[in-house]
Amino acid sequence: MCDSTSSGGETQNMNSDSSRGGWRSFPFIIGSTAGMSLGGAGVIGNLIVYLIREFNVKSINAAQVGNVTNGSSSLFPIVAAIMADSFFGSFSVALLSCFLSFLGTVIFVLTTMIGSLKPIPCDNGSEACNPPSEFQYAILYGAIALCALGFGGARFTTASLGANQFNEAKHQDTFFNWFFLTWYMASVVSFTGIFYLQDNVSWAWGFGICSVATFIGLIILVLGYRFYRLDKPQGSAFFDLARVLVASIRKWKSQLSSATKDYYSSKDEILPMQPATTPAKRLRFFNRAALITDGDLRLDGSIGKPWRLCTVEQVENFKAMIGILPLWSSSIFLSVPIGIQASMTVLQALATDRKIGHHFNFPAGSISVIPLISTSIFLTFLDRVIWPAWNKFNDKSPTTLQRIGTGHVLNVVGMVASALVESKRLKMVHSNPSETMSILWLLPPLVLVGVGESFHFPAQVAFYYQQLPHSLKNTSTSMISVIIGISFYLSTALINEVQKITDWLPDNINEGKLDRFYWMMASIGGINFLYYLLCSSLYKHTKM
């Protein structure tokens, strides 16, 4: 994915110290990502089982805690990104997030070793089980909060830190491929090896390995400090965006001008974008925010009323953010079917014949590793085989929007495959109840969705990173995490609504019509793909 010879080929212009940035910083960022991903997946991924078995939490309550934790860990990155972009920089926020993660995993280890930190264990489902005390809940929820904040904050802030080391888009694309490959592979190790230790050896060993992995990730991040090209916070970028909106509304009656002298342009040489003199014609309404009117300037020429006058650069940054939102929204409806398929496939796995060979019984919960494995393998195949061949015949790489579009198509195909497999399974159950479909039939749809993720997931992060202004770099990489969080909650809500108004999803899926639900998801995905094509065709790139 990255070429060892390319480290000397990239010119670093953002930092006067030529020893910083580029591929020399890559091993440290990827090593930290591996450690944090391994620890995070090992703690959060098996949290529901831990709550039920060790804390005597009822299954529904445990599922709710798991849902909130997963959703929060996907939404917290946007908070971390705002802090990084506005005040502290990506390295400082990533470092703090890693430290919080480590503290959270240490507390989880302590809950397995100190008897007073958890209730007395009992048989699952027994009415005589003692619930956790308020003190035990406080310790438990504190550990969960630290892990959700830490792992959620570190994930995409580290991605921004890594991408900041490169100037060229092709190197950023390569980094993002490696970043997600590392993330997926570490998650696969957690979902298999660490889960096995937790379920069959001891929770102390499982959480202990997570804690050690997180600590190693923290140390590797620190060791690479002297190689990092650090980004400088630009102040509160979101306040700048809000000021553009407010100033435009306050001046909505003002007549726009075509003269450059009538617009206020930034004199800040730190900003990497080219100085603009007149706002672009697209979304012209917001150009009023940079229009100079009476009383806007002080005698020295500086802005006197920041909520009434903004710079041309701030206006263009606001337009870039507004312009990307339609494409961003299409990604939400791309992710919702993936979340639904992930949860429904586990139920299907429980209703299939999970024997593979004479001795191995495939765990139903481990079915979720199939998309991770297929994504990891195909990311490597894309970078080593497909893209070099594409470059050979086309003299350029496919654009990020083309890759995202391919991911849309594969996702729809994966939903269609899931519908066909479930339809076949239901026919087998209804025609001959004693006959059970092999779990291997569930693999092809999951592989298709995983291959689709290898196209659209890294491409989305690269697209947001390259298209949003420099002051929003950390925010750009966290936008995909926000999509995951929103999609997670939307998929849960959609399942609840379908249960209320149809008979498709009863507790016993053999008596339901899950195949129709998959067909509905395929239809939604197809409509969303058309919406994506419209948005991508209308989108105007802010830079190449």
Residue pairs with C-beta under 8 A, 6 or more apart in sequence:
1 174
1 177
1 178
1 181
1 379
1 380
1 383
1 384
2 23
2 26
2 171
2 174
2 175
2 178
4 23
6 23
6 171
7 22
7 23
7 24
10 21
10 22
10 23
10 166
10 167
10 168
10 171
11 167
12 18
12 20
12 21
12 22
12 167
12 229
13 167
14 21
14 164
14 167
14 229
14 272
15 21
15 229
15 230
17 229
19 226
19 227
20 226
20 227
20 228
20 229
20 230
21 164
21 165
21 166
21 227
21 228
21 229
22 165
22 166
23 165
23 171
24 227
25 162
25 165
25 224
25 227
25 228
25 229
26 162
26 165
26 175
26 178
27 224
28 220
28 221
28 223
28 224
28 227
28 228
29 158
29 161
29 162
29 165
29 179
29 221
29 224
30 162
30 178
30 179
30 182
31 216
31 217
31 220
32 94
32 98
32 158
32 217
32 218
32 220
32 221
32 224
33 158
33 159
33 162
33 179
33 182
33 183
33 186
33 217
34 182
34 185
34 186
34 213
34 217
35 186
35 213
35 214
35 215
35 216
35 217
35 218
35 220
36 98
36 101
36 151
36 154
36 155
36 158
36 213
36 214
36 217
37 155
37 182
37 183
37 186
37 187
37 190
38 186
38 187
38 189
38 190
38 194
38 209
38 210
38 213
38 214
38 217
39 101
39 105
39 151
39 190
39 210
39 211
39 213
39 214
39 217
40 73
40 101
40 147
40 151
40 155
40 190
40 210
40 214
41 186
41 187
41 190
41 191
41 194
42 190
42 194
42 195
42 198
42 206
42 207
42 209
42 210
42 213
43 104
43 105
43 108
43 147
43 151
43 207
43 210
44 69
44 70
44 73
44 147
44 148
44 151
45 187
45 190
45 191
45 195
46 194
46 195
46 198
46 199
46 206
47 62
47 65
47 66
47 69
47 144
48 59
48 62
48 63
48 65
48 66
49 198
49 199
50 198
50 203
51 57
51 61
51 62
51 65
51 66
52 58
52 59
52 62
52 124
53 121
53 124
54 111
54 112
54 118
54 121
54 203
55 118
55 119
55 132
55 136
55 140
56 119
56 121
56 122
56 129
56 130
56 131
56 132
57 65
57 131
57 132
65 144
67 488
67 492
69 144
69 147
69 148
70 488
71 485
71 488
71 489
72 148
72 152
72 485
73 147
73 148
73 151
73 152
74 152
74 481
74 482
74 484
74 485
74 488
75 152
75 481
75 482
75 485
75 486
76 148
76 149
76 152
76 153
77 152
77 153
77 155
77 156
77 157
77 478
77 481
77 482
78 475
78 478
78 479
78 481
78 482
79 153
80 93
80 97
80 152
80 153
80 154
80 156
80 157
80 474
80 478
81 93
81 156
81 157
81 160
81 474
81 475
81 476
81 477
81 478
82 237
82 238
82 474
82 475
83 93
84 90
84 92
84 93
84 94
84 157
84 160
84 231
84 233
84 474
85 233
85 234
85 237
85 471
85 472
85 473
85 474
85 475
86 233
86 234
86 235
86 236
86 237
86 238
86 239
87 233
87 236
88 233
89 230
89 231
89 232
89 233
90 157
90 158
90 160
90 161
90 164
90 230
90 231
90 473
90 474
91 161
91 225
91 228
91 230
91 231
93 153
93 157
93 474
94 153
94 154
94 157
94 158
94 161
94 221
95 218
95 221
95 222
96 153
97 149
97 150
97 151
97 152
97 153
97 154
97 157
98 150
98 154
98 214
98 217
98 218
98 221
99 150
99 218
100 146
100 147
100 149
100 150
100 153
101 146
101 147
101 150
101 151
101 154
101 214
101 218
102 150
102 211
102 214
102 215
102 218
103 146
103 150
104 143
104 144
104 145
104 146
104 147
104 148
104 149
104 150
104 151
105 143
105 147
105 207
105 210
105 211
105 214
106 211
107 139
107 142
107 143
107 146
108 143
108 147
108 207
108 210
108 211
109 204
109 207
109 208
109 211
110 117
111 117
111 118
111 139
111 140
111 143
112 118
112 202
112 203
112 204
112 207
113 204
116 136
117 136
117 139
118 132
118 136
118 140
119 129
119 130
119 131
119 132
119 133
119 136
120 130
122 128
122 129
122 130
123 129
132 140
152 481
155 183
155 481
156 461
156 474
156 477
156 478
156 480
156 481
157 474
157 477
157 478
158 179
158 221
159 176
159 179
159 461
159 477
160 231
160 465
160 473
160 474
160 476
160 477
160 478
161 228
161 231
162 175
162 179
163 172
163 175
163 176
163 465
163 473
163 477
164 229
164 230
164 231
164 473
165 175
165 228
165 229
166 172
166 175
169 462
169 466
169 544
170 397
172 462
172 465
172 466
173 397
173 400
173 458
173 459
173 462
174 383
176 458
176 461
176 462
176 465
177 379
177 382
177 383
177 458
179 458
180 375
180 379
180 457
180 458
180 461
181 376
181 379
181 380
184 372
184 373
184 375
184 376
184 379
185 372
185 376
187 369
187 372
188 369
188 372
188 373
188 376
190 210
191 366
191 368
191 369
191 372
192 366
192 369
194 206
194 209
194 210
195 206
195 365
195 366
197 205
197 206
197 209
198 205
198 206
198 207
231 473
232 270
234 270
234 271
234 470
234 471
235 471
237 317
237 469
237 471
237 472
237 475
240 310
240 314
240 317
240 318
240 471
241 314
241 317
241 318
241 321
243 289
243 306
243 307
243 310
243 314
244 286
244 289
244 310
244 314
244 315
244 317
244 318
245 286
245 289
245 318
246 307
246 308
247 288
247 289
247 307
247 308
247 309
247 310
248 285
248 286
248 287
248 288
248 289
250 307
250 308
251 288
251 289
251 291
251 293
251 308
252 285
252 288
254 288
254 291
254 293
256 284
256 287
256 288
256 291
257 263
257 291
258 278
260 277
260 278
262 291
262 292
263 277
263 278
263 279
263 287
263 290
263 291
263 292
263 312
264 290
264 292
264 296
264 297
264 303
264 309
264 310
264 311
264 312
265 275
265 276
265 277
265 290
265 311
265 312
265 313
266 275
266 311
266 312
266 313
266 314
268 313
271 313
271 470
271 471
272 470
273 313
273 316
273 469
273 470
275 313
276 312
276 313
276 316
277 312
278 312
279 286
279 287
279 290
279 312
279 315
279 316
280 316
280 319
282 319
282 323
282 540
283 319
283 322
283 323
286 315
286 318
286 319
286 322
287 315
289 309
289 310
289 314
289 315
289 318
290 309
290 310
290 311
290 312
290 314
290 315
291 309
292 309
293 308
293 309
295 304
295 305
295 308
296 303
296 304
296 305
296 308
296 309
297 303
297 304
297 309
298 304
303 309
303 310
303 311
316 469
316 542
317 469
317 471
317 472
320 467
320 468
320 469
320 542
321 468
321 469
321 472
323 539
323 540
323 542
324 464
324 467
324 468
324 539
326 535
326 538
326 539
327 401
327 463
327 532
327 535
327 536
327 539
328 464
328 479
328 483
330 408
330 528
330 531
330 532
330 535
331 404
331 456
331 460
331 480
331 483
332 483
332 486
332 487
332 490
333 524
333 525
333 528
333 531
334 407
334 408
334 411
334 456
334 525
334 528
334 532
335 483
335 484
335 487
336 487
336 490
336 491
336 494
336 521
336 524
337 411
337 415
337 491
337 521
337 522
337 524
337 525
338 371
338 411
338 449
338 453
338 487
339 487
339 488
339 490
339 491
340 491
340 494
340 495
340 517
340 521
341 414
341 415
341 418
341 445
341 446
341 449
341 518
341 521
342 368
342 371
343 491
343 495
344 418
344 514
344 517
344 518
345 367
345 368
345 418
345 442
345 445
345 446
346 364
346 365
346 367
346 368
347 509
347 514
348 422
348 425
348 442
348 509
348 514
349 362
349 364
349 367
349 439
349 442
350 364
351 425
351 429
351 436
351 509
351 510
352 425
352 436
352 437
352 438
352 439
352 441
352 442
353 436
353 437
353 438
353 439
354 361
354 362
354 363
354 364
354 439
355 361
355 362
356 362
356 439
356 440
362 439
367 439
367 442
367 446
370 442
370 443
370 446
370 447
370 450
371 446
371 447
371 449
371 450
371 453
372 450
373 450
374 446
374 447
374 450
374 451
374 454
375 450
375 451
375 453
375 454
375 457
378 450
378 451
378 454
379 454
379 458
382 454
382 455
387 397
387 398
390 397
390 398
391 397
400 459
400 460
400 462
400 463
400 466
401 459
401 463
401 536
401 539
403 455
403 456
403 459
404 455
404 456
404 459
404 460
404 463
404 532
404 536
405 529
405 532
405 533
405 536
406 452
406 455
406 456
407 452
407 453
407 454
407 455
407 456
407 457
407 459
408 452
408 456
408 525
408 528
408 529
408 532
409 452
409 529
410 448
410 449
410 451
410 452
410 455
411 449
411 452
411 456
411 525
412 522
412 525
412 526
412 529
413 448
413 452
414 445
414 446
414 448
414 449
414 452
415 445
415 449
415 518
415 519
415 521
415 522
415 525
416 518
416 519
416 522
417 444
417 445
417 448
418 445
418 518
418 521
419 515
419 516
419 518
419 519
419 522
420 515
421 441
421 442
421 444
421 445
422 514
422 515
422 518
423 515
424 437
424 441
425 437
425 441
426 510
426 513
426 514
426 515
428 435
428 436
428 437
429 435
429 436
429 510
457 480
460 479
460 480
460 483
461 476
461 477
461 480
464 476
464 477
464 479
464 480
465 473
465 476
465 477
466 543
467 476
467 541
467 542
467 543
468 475
468 476
468 542
469 542
495 505
498 504
498 505
498 517
498 520
499 505
502 513
502 516
503 512
503 513
504 512
504 513
504 514
504 516
504 517
505 512
505 514
505 517
506 512
